[in-house]
Amino acid sequence: DAGVIQSPRHEVTEMGQEVTLRCKPISGHDYLFWYRQTMMRGLELLIYFNNNVPIDDSGMPEDRFSAKMPNASFSTLKIQPSEPRDSAVYFCASSLQGQPQHFGDGTRLSIL
Amino acid sequence: GENVEQHPSTLSVQEGDSAVIKCTYSDSASNYFPWYKQELGKGPQLIIDIRSNVGEKKDQRIAVTLNKTAKHFSLHITETQPEDSAVYFCASDTGRRALTFGSGTRLQVQP
């Protein structure tokens, strides 16, 4: 079975540039989550969707971050403009109602 | 909001020994407690989970115990092997579907 697929795996860009991270959840899953992992703050939830609708975005750090889920098989997390403090590993996870979350292998983002 | 504390931050054991990682949570509404294993360059992988209506769950060499009164839960790995070396995270869910993670434990199993 294909797991959660994230792209790109690594992204290096300069401060001020727009960054778009992509996620393909496991087919049939109705929940999709975006997490960020840093040494200082650990794993923290940014936003999650249910049936393509954003349910809780209280973890989104600021207006520079936005997430969309145009259909059940695709989601994006966008940072515009990017800043060095956004450097982290970003994970996408998906699940069925009442079932465990399955994580992708993440996008390692470096903002110079 | 929910707060999950995890100890120890690092743990080194000899191959064949047992390893125990402990977590405490703050929100009494939490009802689901998964444990994830993360290897270098990979995403967290679920290894075992427990719901609040169960006190203990076992899967081969891995077991999890839950004490709802004390608000703590623990991961037990017996007969550790070098491939068990990784970072382990506990988490809790209050039913909002949002996981709150502990800070992680780096486990090293010495051959």
HADDOCK unambig.tbl for C-alpha pairs under 7 A between the chains (distance, minus, plus):
assign (segid A and resid 42 and name CA) (segid B and resid 103 and name CA) 5.78 0.50 0.50
assign (segid A and resid 43 and name CA) (segid B and resid 101 and name CA) 6.22 0.50 0.50
assign (segid A and resid 102 and name CA) (segid B and resid 45 and name CA) 6.96 0.50 0.50
assign (segid A and resid 103 and name CA) (segid B and resid 43 and name CA) 5.65 0.50 0.50
assign (segid A and resid 103 and name CA) (segid B and resid 44 and name CA) 6.05 0.50 0.50
assign (segid A and resid 103 and name CA) (segid B and resid 45 and name CA) 6.75 0.50 0.50
assign (segid A and resid 104 and name CA) (segid B and resid 43 and name CA) 5.50 0.50 0.50
assign (segid A and resid 105 and name CA) (segid B and resid 42 and name CA) 4.66 0.50 0.50
assign (segid A and resid 105 and name CA) (segid B and resid 43 and name CA) 4.15 0.50 0.50
assign (segid A and resid 106 and name CA) (segid B and resid 43 and name CA) 6.08 0.50 0.50
